[in-house]
Amino acid sequence: MKDYKALIQQYELDVYPRRDVVLVKGKDSRVWDDQGKEYIDLASGISVANVGHCNEKVVEAISKQAGTLITCANTFYNDAKAIFLEKLFSVAPKNLTRAFLTNSGTEAVEAAIKFARSNTKKTKFISAMKGFHGRTYGALSATYKKEYRDIFEPLVPGFSFVPYNNFEKLAEAADDQTAGIILELVQGEGGINIGQKEYFQQVRELCNEKGIMLIIDEIQTGFCRTGTMFAIEQYGIEADMMTVAKSIAGGFPMGALLCSDKIQIEKGKHGSTFGGNPLACAAGTASIDYMIDNKLWKQAEAKGKYFKEKLSAHQLSKVREIRVIGLMIGIELKDKSQPVIVELLEKGILSLPAGTTVLRLLPPLTISYEDLDKAVAVLAEVLA
Ligand SMILES: Cc1ncc(COP(=O)(O)O)c(C=O)c1O
């Protein structure tokens, strides 16, 4: 057997902090390494495998499309794309009416920044401390963490950061040059910080008053993760633009920027070779169909509640707080999360960090109650 770890260490640029495991197979909420060891996946490729690993409907759709038409330039119409767009807008917030299709989350954010600037003729943006929006230059400029930004500066000018869930500070930062406000409804990477409804309603009003585009980033929260198809449904507001990606296509790389009628863009001013390609669209249609057919948002809500109840019943001396919305779980620890993540891995559980002290759990929404029970038992042992 080849030494996969050594090959990756030799040939791939070393940008990712890695766990000591080579994953080779996945099914539903389980994954396997190259030694045949089985794991319960509470990471889902960072909220990508919402419909489970190798979901049968998604596998079938990709296989069928791969034998029909893999690529199609965006200058031609395409059946898979038409069907996908109709499906996407059958579940999207009703005020969002058109999409720009991308291959990733950061590209969707990038498009939102460009469209906010071109539509408002203004250049400034406000985003939140601890917010994460991606790694390309525009998205990185809206991303807070200094370690992600420092060696790449200067970034795009005009971006500023305000404390999350603090309307006064945000209102103070907004001026007549502000083109857009970019926010997550639940900060994922920043520590599973849940946005307050009243805060977002005030932000919406401010945007209306000042002609600012409200850009809601649902890249991590979208597609049933928080207990509704999109988290925005729980906030009683409308976004001018909304970014989605990650779980949109069952694990196939895809993203989208959903726009309200306010957003207009001239032909030829933006584009992508692969964005909305037939394979991604076929996977996306199958994935959204599966979510609808299985009411996946309801499963997320019920399983998140169940998990919190079960875990909270244990004595967890390492834990400060458990924050849960749907199946988006943040366990705030009293100390660093890294040793806990390593111990969980040894015991057959994949988990994620969010900042230095938060353990982030984003299981496939299809996870069985049996696997949740097993995961809780291991977590209780490790966090005791
Ligand atoms: C909220 C949010 N926005 C943007 C991104 C960037 O998405 P991608 O990694 O697909 O570029 C992420 C990825 O983790 C995210 O969680």
The ligand as an SDF file (V2000), in Angstrom:
LIG
                    3D

 16 16  0  0  0  0  0  0  0  0999 V2000
  -19.6040   31.1970    6.7920 C   0  0  0  0  0  0  0  0  0  0  0  0
  -18.6190   30.8350    5.7360 C   0  0  0  0  0  0  0  0  0  0  0  0
  -18.4220   31.6730    4.7000 N   0  0  0  0  0  0  0  0  0  0  0  0
  -17.5540   31.3920    3.7200 C   0  0  0  0  0  0  0  0  0  0  0  0
  -16.8160   30.2260    3.7250 C   0  0  0  0  0  0  0  0  0  0  0  0
  -15.8620   29.9370    2.6020 C   0  0  0  0  0  0  0  0  0  0  0  0
  -16.3150   28.8500    1.8420 O   0  0  0  0  0  0  0  0  0  0  0  0
  -15.2960   28.0090    0.9280 P   0  0  0  0  0  0  0  0  0  0  0  0
  -14.3310   27.3320    1.8310 O   0  0  0  0  0  0  0  0  0  0  0  0
  -16.1860   27.0530    0.1700 O   0  0  0  0  0  0  0  0  0  0  0  0
  -14.6300   28.9700    0.0230 O   0  0  0  0  0  0  0  0  0  0  0  0
  -16.9690   29.3430    4.7920 C   0  0  0  0  0  0  0  0  0  0  0  0
  -16.1510   28.1150    4.8630 C   0  0  0  0  0  0  0  0  0  0  0  0
  -15.8970   27.5520    5.9010 O   0  0  0  0  0  0  0  0  0  0  0  0
  -17.8930   29.6460    5.8270 C   0  0  0  0  0  0  0  0  0  0  0  0
  -18.0730   28.8290    6.8670 O   0  0  0  0  0  0  0  0  0  0  0  0
  1  2  1  0
  2  3  1  0
  2 15  2  0
  3  4  2  0
  4  5  1  0
  5  6  1  0
  5 12  2  0
  6  7  1  0
  7  8  1  0
  8  9  2  0
  8 10  1  0
  8 11  1  0
 12 13  1  0
 12 15  1  0
 13 14  2  0
 15 16  1  0
M  END
$$$$
